[in-house]
């Protein structure tokens, strides 16, 4: 069997005042997931649990993201989360920077090549 990616979706999330990188990442994941209403598993005849979900999160301080706490966003499938340097920290004159997280979610399945 070969892994085939069938969908990629993108999202952005922020933490405006608390400099909470995990919350910004959570909002970016939700943004990406809420864009997608395609039932990929059913489309290809697989159970939802067979979905292989690859997540890349970009933030300025990857070590401040609790990736394990983000797994509860996915009601099914096999998510793997990787956090990398990216996103933006926007300085504010009256407090900590606004944090922006970017996310790419790819969904795939193990399929028999045609």
C-alpha positions, 0 to 999 in steps of 0.5 A: 500500500502507498500513502496518498495525500488527497486533501490539504487545508490551511488555517491561521489563528491568533492570541491577541493579548496573552501570548499563548502559542498553544491557543493560537495554534488551536485556533489555526487548526479550527480555522483549517478544519472548519474550511473543509466540509468534504467527507474524505473517508466516505468519498474513498470508501474508508472508515474515518479512523483510517484517515492519516492526518499530518499537521504542521504548525508554524509559530515563532516559539515552537517550544511553547506549543503543547501539541499533545493538548491539540489532539482532542480537536480531531474527532477521528483519524490518526493525527501527527502534529509537528511544530516548526518555527514560523508564524509571526509575533507582532509587537504591541506598544502596551503589552506582549506581542500578538501571536499568529500561528499558521497551520497546514493539514494534509489528509491521506490514506494508504491506497493500492496504486492503480 
